[in-house]
Amino acid sequence: MNHRLPLLNRLHLLKLRATMSLLAVLLLTGASLRAATVNAHVYSVSGTVEFAGPGSSSFAPLQKGQSLAVGSTVRTGDNGVAVLVTTKGSAIQVGNSSIVKINKLAFAANGGDVTQRTAQLQLTSGVISALIDPSTPKITDFQVQTPEGAAAARGTFYAVLVFHGKTYVGVKEGKVAVKAAGQ
């Protein structure tokens, strides 16, 4: 698996606009949650973006403000982009021509202290960028699984791209562990 991010046009999602949008999402989701399994929430949608609920292969338009249960799949068109809050303190931007499935989301807090933040996303094709609050790395498990392996972070800003069956990972800040499939 190639761990270096080439300069591909599709990774221009790491522009300042995307960073600022994701930061705004993180700041706006400050309410304390006390649930084991949580839903993702759609912060914004532009262009063609569709979703299929858990266990369904039927896609419908995705709407801002919508809630997505674990097992849902998001699919974007050539002009589609969606920003999803996966858990309090973590958000993703799904880039154009992408397919991502939400495999697991969990969040827990005790009072004002976060005690667990977990996300497992399966990127089949396209690109997602993720922003994860770096203040709680020991209790954060955020993974993007691809056909070639997984990229896991504890608190960072990174992107994962699947292009023609190959996986590319780019890190803007922090550290990301990359593991090949089967390891």
C-alpha positions as CSV (number, residue, x, y, z in Angstrom):
1,M,0.0,0.0,0.0
2,N,1.3,3.4,-0.9
3,H,1.5,5.6,2.3
4,R,2.5,8.8,0.6
5,L,-0.2,11.0,-0.9
6,P,0.5,12.0,-4.5
7,L,-0.6,15.3,-5.8
8,L,-3.9,14.2,-7.3
9,N,-6.6,16.7,-8.2
10,R,-9.1,14.7,-6.2
11,L,-7.3,15.5,-2.9
12,H,-7.8,19.2,-3.2
13,L,-10.5,18.6,-0.5
14,L,-7.8,19.4,2.0
15,K,-8.1,23.1,1.2
16,L,-8.7,25.8,3.9
17,R,-12.5,25.7,3.1
18,A,-12.8,22.0,4.1
19,T,-10.7,22.6,7.2
20,M,-12.8,25.5,8.4
21,S,-16.1,23.6,7.7
22,L,-15.0,20.7,9.7
23,L,-13.7,22.9,12.6
24,A,-17.1,24.6,12.6
25,V,-18.9,21.3,12.8
26,L,-16.8,20.2,15.7
27,L,-17.4,23.4,17.6
28,L,-21.2,23.2,17.0
29,T,-21.5,19.7,18.3
30,G,-20.5,20.4,21.9
31,A,-23.5,18.9,23.6
32,S,-22.7,16.1,26.0
33,L,-23.9,12.7,24.8
34,R,-24.2,9.6,26.9
35,A,-24.8,6.8,24.5
36,A,-22.9,3.7,23.5
37,T,-24.0,3.6,19.8
38,V,-24.7,6.9,18.1
39,N,-25.9,8.0,14.6
40,A,-24.0,10.2,12.3
41,H,-25.6,13.6,11.5
42,V,-25.5,15.3,8.2
43,Y,-24.1,18.8,8.6
44,S,-24.1,19.8,4.9
45,V,-24.8,18.5,1.5
46,S,-23.9,19.9,-1.9
47,G,-24.4,18.4,-5.4
48,T,-25.6,14.8,-5.8
49,V,-25.4,12.9,-2.6
50,E,-27.4,9.8,-1.8
51,F,-27.7,7.3,1.1
52,A,-28.9,3.7,1.6
53,G,-30.0,2.7,5.1
54,P,-28.7,-0.3,6.9
55,G,-29.2,-3.5,4.9
56,S,-30.7,-1.6,1.9
57,S,-29.4,-1.3,-1.6
58,S,-32.0,1.4,-2.5
59,F,-30.5,4.9,-2.5
60,A,-32.4,8.2,-1.8
61,P,-31.2,11.8,-1.7
62,L,-29.3,12.7,1.5
63,Q,-30.5,15.9,3.3
64,K,-28.9,18.4,5.6
65,G,-29.9,17.6,9.2
66,Q,-30.6,14.0,8.5
67,S,-29.5,11.2,10.9
68,L,-27.6,8.1,9.6
69,A,-27.6,4.9,11.5
70,V,-24.7,2.5,11.7
71,G,-24.8,0.3,8.5
72,S,-25.8,3.3,6.3
73,T,-23.9,3.9,3.0
74,V,-23.3,7.4,1.5
75,R,-22.6,7.7,-2.2
76,T,-21.6,11.0,-3.9
77,G,-21.8,12.0,-7.5
78,D,-19.2,13.8,-9.6
79,N,-20.3,17.1,-8.0
80,G,-21.3,15.8,-4.6
81,V,-19.8,16.5,-1.2
82,A,-21.2,15.9,2.2
83,V,-20.0,16.7,5.7
84,L,-21.0,14.3,8.5
85,V,-20.5,14.5,12.2
86,T,-19.6,11.0,13.1
87,T,-19.3,11.5,16.9
88,K,-18.9,14.5,19.1
89,G,-15.4,15.7,18.3
90,S,-15.1,14.0,14.9
91,A,-16.3,14.8,11.5
92,I,-15.7,13.7,7.9
93,Q,-16.0,15.2,4.5
94,V,-17.1,12.8,1.8
95,G,-15.6,14.0,-1.5
96,N,-17.0,13.6,-5.0
97,S,-17.4,10.2,-6.6
98,S,-17.1,8.4,-3.3
99,I,-18.8,5.5,-1.5
100,V,-18.4,5.2,2.3
101,K,-20.3,2.9,4.7
102,I,-20.6,3.6,8.4
103,N,-19.7,0.3,10.1
104,K,-19.5,1.4,13.8
105,L,-20.0,4.6,15.8
106,A,-19.8,4.8,19.6
107,F,-19.5,7.7,22.0
108,A,-19.6,8.0,25.8
109,A,-19.0,10.8,28.3
110,N,-19.0,11.0,32.0
111,G,-20.0,14.4,33.0
112,G,-18.0,16.7,30.7
113,D,-15.3,14.2,30.2
114,V,-15.2,12.1,27.0
115,T,-14.6,8.4,27.9
116,Q,-15.0,6.8,24.5
117,R,-15.0,7.9,20.8
118,T,-15.1,5.2,18.2
119,A,-15.7,5.3,14.4
120,Q,-15.1,2.6,11.8
121,L,-15.8,3.7,8.2
122,Q,-15.4,1.6,5.1
123,L,-14.3,3.6,2.0
124,T,-14.9,1.6,-1.1
125,S,-13.9,4.3,-3.6
126,G,-13.3,8.1,-3.6
127,V,-12.0,10.2,-0.8
128,I,-12.9,11.3,2.7
129,S,-11.0,13.7,4.9
130,A,-11.4,13.4,8.7
131,L,-10.9,15.8,11.5
132,I,-10.7,14.3,15.0
133,D,-10.4,16.2,18.2
134,P,-6.8,15.7,19.4
135,S,-7.5,16.3,23.1
136,T,-8.5,12.7,23.8
137,P,-6.2,10.4,21.9
138,K,-6.2,7.6,24.5
139,I,-10.0,7.0,24.2
140,T,-10.4,7.7,20.5
141,D,-10.4,4.9,17.9
142,F,-11.1,6.4,14.5
143,Q,-10.5,4.0,11.5
144,V,-11.1,4.3,7.7
145,Q,-11.0,0.8,6.2
146,T,-10.2,0.4,2.5
147,P,-9.9,-2.7,0.2
148,E,-6.1,-2.6,0.9
149,G,-6.1,-2.0,4.7
150,A,-7.0,0.6,7.3
151,A,-5.8,4.0,8.4
152,A,-6.4,4.7,12.1
153,A,-6.0,8.0,14.0
154,R,-6.4,9.1,17.6
155,G,-6.6,12.9,17.0
156,T,-5.6,14.5,13.7
157,F,-6.6,15.8,10.3
158,Y,-6.1,13.3,7.5
159,A,-7.5,12.1,4.2
160,V,-7.9,8.6,2.7
161,L,-8.3,8.1,-1.0
162,V,-9.2,4.9,-2.9
163,F,-8.4,5.3,-6.6
164,H,-8.4,2.4,-9.1
165,G,-8.1,0.0,-6.2
166,K,-5.1,1.6,-4.6
167,T,-5.2,3.3,-1.2
168,Y,-3.5,6.6,-0.4
169,V,-3.3,8.3,3.0
170,G,-2.3,11.9,3.6
171,V,-1.8,13.5,7.0
172,K,-2.1,17.2,7.5
173,E,-1.6,17.2,11.3
174,G,-0.8,14.5,13.9
175,K,-0.1,10.8,13.2
176,V,-2.0,8.0,11.4
177,A,-1.2,4.3,11.7
178,V,-1.7,2.4,8.4
179,K,-2.1,-1.3,8.4
180,A,-2.4,-3.6,5.3
181,A,-5.4,-5.9,5.0
182,G,-4.9,-9.2,6.8
183,Q,-2.4,-7.9,9.4
